[in-house]
Amino acid sequence: MKISCLQENLAKGLSVVGRAVGTRSTLPQASHVLLASDEGRLKLVATNLEIAISCWIGAQVEEEGAVTVPARLLTDFVGSLPNERIDMSLPARAKQLNLNCARNEASVSGMDAADFPPVPPVDDGFRLKLEAKALRTAIEQTEFAAAADDTRPVLTGIHTLLEDSELTLAAADGFRLAVYKLALGQEVPEKVEVIIPARAMRELMRLLAEEEEPVELAFNAARSQVLFRMKSVEMVATLIQGTFPNYSQLIPASYASRALIDMRQFLQETRIAAIFARDGSGIVRIQLQPGEDVAPGKLIISARAEEIGEHRGEMDVKIEGEASKIAFNSKYLQDVLQVLDCSQVALETSTPSSPGVLRPVGVENYVHVVMPMFVQW
């Protein structure tokens, strides 16, 4: 194998696939990155056996070949080199990769590319193209609500439903629920309902940051793998098997009180209250008081911690309905408010023990449900 490429391109490619490198796997190759020539380009692949990321970079290929080398060592070494050409060579039937850049030389012990975990093919099932920016927004506004622990594996994923001409993403952890509906502009050939790991969606969200062209979404016929294909990057993830809860019945159909709140101010006041909530089980209390005559309504947000102190903030808001009060976990409030891209958010409540609902004003395709905290008022 004899391949040359620019240090900048190789460093970027390694950073893209590096997030899929296995850290706890008992398989040594999972901590490696695969380097292989592929139709005049250099292909980099990393996998932790749940997610596999492949990246292609421009290169000059003199001799075809492939090898796997320790990912962390190669990434750190390439990242410290000057921005010049890197020449890589692998003698026939050897496993020692030689690298030359400027006046730096190194040799890295590798392993046989044939022993690298294969990336499952996803080429015999459903395919669809999605607009990159819209997909990134959909993921950003749902993935944080997925469960972090594996107590209920299905909740660590994002429920993905393709039906008619709409893609619906939903995530829940038992305390909150985020649902985003994305119009596709085209009819899907068949209904698809799967659970994609939230971790895979987070990696995809990062990969989409620089993508401008449409992303290809594909599932294999067995509905066990999903593929996301971008311009020079592909990601394959193993789907979570199981039944996702019927979340539609968790969204309240009515409310007793609805407040229209300035989103940025609400986030700021929540962050201030969260400072006091840290030592008070993370609880922030919200009271909605309708205005009288021409006076605006008021939202009072407060937090207190025994033996430390308390805080109370006020905001002018427009309120429909009756006075109400509810308490939330401050982290859950901040999580949703900081990903919304709107000027106003509507807070809908019924009773202190009923879920609260947050909706961006003027946007019909997103809803966020938060379970209340039980407190003494």
Buried (B, 14 or more C-beta within 10 A) or exposed (E): BBBBBBBBBBBBBBEBBBBBBBEEBEBEBBBBBBBBBBEEBBBBBBBBEBBBBBBBBEBBBEEEBBBBBBBBBBBEBBEEBEEEBBBBBBEEEBBEBBBBBEEEEBEBEBBEBEEBBEBBEBEEBBEBBBBBEBBBBBBBBBBBBBBEEEEEBBBBBBBBBBBEEBBBBBBBBEBBBBBBBBEBEEEBEEEBEBBBBBBBBBBBBEBBEEBEEBBBBBBBEEBBBBBBBBEBBBBBBBBBEEEBBEBEEBEBEEBBBBBBBBBBBBBBBBBBBBEBBEBBEBBBBBBBBBEEEEEBBBBBBBBBBEEEEEBEBEBEBBBBBEEBBBBBBBBBBBBBBEBBEBEBBBBBBBEBEBBBBBBBEEBEBBBBBBBBBEBEE
